[in-house]
Amino acid sequence: MTDTKIDGPPRLSRLTFHNPLSEDRASRLVQRVARNSPSTVLDIGCGWGEFMMRVLVAAPGATGRGVDINAEDLERGRREAEGRGLAGRVEFLEKSAQDADLGSADLVLCLGSSQALSSVAPPEFTLEALRALRGLVNDGGRVLLGEGFWERTPTAEELAGMWPGAAVTDHHDLATLLDLAVAAGFRPEWTETANLDEWEEFESGYQADLEVWLAQNPGHPSAAETRERLDRHRAQWMTYRGLLGIAYLTLVPAQ
């Protein structure tokens, strides 16, 4: 999913998280990873860092670093951190996760961003990203991975209706994903998956600002391009709805 800034509407203002993640699940995940008392948090592909900042609130002694290449999201994160009194405890870096010297952390977050850690083509990139995460987390720490998986194997017709170039090899099934995490040097402490309500909340929120703007500005010079993009993405979503899942894996580095 590619974000293109269109003159006029706000960008993704309806989304709290840039993932299919409900408030209830986010709260449980935050408490689970904060229970390990991390002192350092690293967020790969952080966006505006909502989840990371909630961890910092739950772990008052922790500091955080968020890494992303989207300057607009990072600026939103800095504003949010300032408003929550976290500016002195969190840093937002506009860098590629592959190019940056990320160091290591007690808690590494990678929520829907594993592609930022590997340039290897699917399906091998998943294992490479997991190995990179193992190298970033301190012994005794945790990784929270949000990763896509196939709920079932999609047909050729279904793949043709998804994102350009969609292939069966773009994702694994959940069992294989867990096996790859173990092969990369982790033990899965907790496994959970987003439900349909969370997906619908996310996908609707992803489009909502532009849909309302388009309805109110049909004559804008960007309206035709915006309409085509929204209709295309909605058709893709209706195709992978119920097929594409996302797992939230709390991973313990094996020593």
C-alpha positions in Angstrom: 0.0 0.0 0.0 1.5 3.3 -1.2 0.7 6.6 0.5 0.6 9.5 -1.9 0.0 13.0 -0.4 -2.9 14.7 -2.1 -3.3 18.5 -1.7 -6.3 19.0 0.6 -7.2 16.0 2.9 -5.3 15.0 6.1 -3.2 11.9 5.8 -4.2 8.8 7.7 -5.8 10.8 10.5 -8.4 8.1 11.2 -5.7 5.5 12.0 -4.3 5.1 15.5 -1.9 2.4 14.4 -0.6 1.7 10.9 -1.7 -2.0 11.4 -4.9 -4.0 11.9 -4.6 -3.6 15.6 -7.4 -2.9 18.1 -7.1 -0.9 21.3 -7.8 -4.1 23.3 -5.1 -6.1 21.6 -2.6 -3.2 21.6 -3.1 -2.8 25.4 -2.5 -6.5 26.0 0.6 -6.5 23.8 2.0 -3.4 25.5 1.6 -4.9 28.9 3.1 -8.2 27.8 6.3 -6.6 26.4 6.6 -4.0 29.1 6.4 -6.7 31.8 9.9 -7.6 30.7 11.1 -4.2 31.9 13.0 -3.1 28.8 15.3 -0.1 29.2 15.7 0.4 25.4 13.2 0.1 22.6 13.9 0.0 18.9 11.0 0.4 16.4 11.7 -0.7 12.9 9.5 1.1 10.3 7.9 3.0 13.2 5.7 5.3 11.2 4.5 7.8 13.9 5.5 5.4 16.7 2.2 5.1 18.4 2.9 1.6 19.8 6.4 2.5 20.8 5.2 5.5 22.8 2.6 3.4 24.6 5.4 1.0 25.6 7.4 3.9 27.0 4.5 5.0 29.1 4.1 1.5 30.4 7.9 1.2 31.1 8.8 4.6 32.6 12.5 4.0 32.7 12.8 3.1 29.0 14.0 5.2 26.0 13.0 4.6 22.4 14.3 5.0 18.9 12.0 4.9 15.9 13.4 4.4 12.4 11.4 5.1 9.2 11.8 6.7 5.8 8.5 8.6 5.8 9.3 12.2 7.0 5.7 13.1 7.4 4.9 10.2 9.7 8.1 10.9 11.7 7.1 14.5 12.2 3.7 13.3 13.4 5.5 11.1 15.9 7.6 14.0 17.2 4.5 16.1 17.7 2.8 13.3 19.5 5.8 12.7 21.7 6.0 16.3 22.6 2.3 16.4 23.5 2.7 13.4 25.8 5.8 14.6 27.6 7.9 11.9 25.9 10.2 14.1 23.8 13.2 13.6 26.0 12.8 9.8 25.9 12.2 9.0 22.2 14.1 9.8 19.0 12.6 9.5 15.5 15.2 8.9 12.8 14.6 9.3 9.0 16.8 6.4 7.9 16.6 3.1 6.0 16.7 0.2 8.5 19.2 -1.6 6.2 21.6 1.4 6.0 21.4 2.7 9.6 23.6 1.5 12.4 20.7 0.5 14.7 22.6 -0.9 17.6 20.7 -3.3 19.8 17.8 -3.0 22.2 15.9 -4.9 25.0 12.7 -4.7 22.9 12.6 -4.6 19.2 9.3 -3.7 17.4 8.8 -4.6 13.8 5.1 -4.3 13.1 4.4 -4.9 9.4 7.9 -3.7 8.4 10.0 -6.8 8.0 10.6 -5.8 4.4 12.7 -2.9 5.7 15.3 -5.4 7.0 16.1 -7.4 3.9 16.5 -6.8 0.2 16.2 -10.6 -0.5 13.2 -11.5 -2.6 10.2 -13.5 -1.1 9.9 -16.0 0.3 13.5 -16.0 1.6 13.3 -12.4 2.9 11.2 -13.5 5.9 14.0 -15.7 7.3 16.6 -13.0 6.6 14.5 -10.4 8.4 14.1 -12.7 11.4 17.8 -13.3 11.5 18.4 -9.5 11.4 15.9 -9.1 14.3 17.8 -11.7 16.3 20.9 -9.6 15.8 19.2 -6.5 17.0 17.7 -7.8 20.3 19.6 -8.2 23.5 19.7 -11.6 25.2 16.9 -11.7 27.6 14.9 -9.2 25.6 11.9 -9.5 23.3 11.0 -9.0 19.7 7.4 -8.1 18.8 6.9 -9.0 15.1 3.8 -8.2 13.1 4.0 -10.3 10.0 1.6 -11.1 7.2 0.7 -14.8 6.4 -1.8 -16.6 4.2 -4.9 -17.8 6.0 -5.1 -20.3 3.1 -3.3 -20.6 -0.2 -4.8 -18.0 -2.6 -5.9 -19.1 -6.1 -4.3 -17.6 -9.3 -7.5 -15.6 -9.9 -7.4 -14.2 -6.3 -3.7 -13.3 -6.7 -4.5 -11.4 -9.9 -6.9 -9.2 -8.0 -4.4 -8.2 -5.3 -1.4 -5.9 -5.4 0.7 -5.9 -8.6 2.8 -9.0 -9.0 1.2 -10.8 -6.0 2.4 -14.3 -5.7 1.8 -17.3 -3.4 5.5 -16.9 -2.3 4.8 -13.4 -0.9 3.8 -14.9 2.4 4.0 -18.2 4.3 1.3 -19.9 6.3 1.2 -19.3 10.1 2.8 -22.6 11.0 5.7 -22.0 8.6 6.2 -18.5 9.9 6.6 -19.8 13.4 9.0 -22.5 12.2 11.1 -19.7 10.5 11.2 -17.7 13.8 12.5 -20.8 15.6 15.1 -21.4 12.8 16.3 -17.8 13.2 17.0 -18.2 16.9 13.8 -17.4 18.7 11.2 -19.2 20.8 7.6 -18.0 20.4 6.3 -16.7 23.8 3.0 -15.7 22.4 1.1 -16.1 19.1 -2.0 -14.1 18.1 -3.6 -13.0 14.9 -5.6 -10.0 13.8 -9.4 -10.6 13.4 -11.7 -9.5 10.7 -13.0 -6.5 12.8 -9.4 -5.2 13.1 -8.8 -5.6 9.4 -12.0 -3.7 8.6 -11.2 -0.9 11.0 -7.7 -0.6 9.5 -8.7 -0.7 5.8 -11.6 1.6 6.3 -9.4 4.1 8.3 -6.7 3.8 5.6 -9.1 5.1 3.0 -11.5 7.3 4.9 -9.8 10.7 4.8 -9.5 10.5 1.0 -12.9 9.1 0.5 -14.6 12.0 2.3 -12.3 14.5 0.6 -13.2 13.0 -2.9 -16.9 13.1 -2.1 -16.6 16.8 -1.3 -14.2 17.8 -4.0 -15.2 16.0 -7.2 -13.9 18.7 -9.4 -10.4 19.0 -7.9 -7.6 18.5 -10.4 -6.5 15.4 -8.4 -9.9 13.9 -8.1 -9.7 11.5 -11.1 -6.3 10.1 -10.0 -7.5 9.8 -6.4 -10.8 8.1 -7.4 -8.8 5.5 -9.5 -6.4 4.8 -6.6 -9.1 4.5 -4.0 -11.2 2.2 -6.2 -8.2 0.1 -7.1 -7.2 -0.4 -3.4 -10.7 -1.2 -2.4 -10.9 -3.9 -5.0 -7.6 -5.3 -3.8 -8.8 -5.3 -0.2 -12.0 -7.1 -1.2 -9.9 -9.8 -2.8 -7.4 -10.4 0.1 -10.1 -9.9 2.8 -10.1 -13.1 4.8 -7.1 -14.4 2.9 -4.3 -12.2 4.1 -3.7 -12.4 7.9 -1.3 -10.7 10.2 0.3 -12.5 13.1 1.6 -10.7 16.2 4.4 -12.8 17.5 6.2 -12.1 20.9 9.6 -13.8 20.4 12.2 -14.6 23.0 15.8 -14.8 21.7 17.2 -18.3 22.4 20.6 -18.2 24.1 
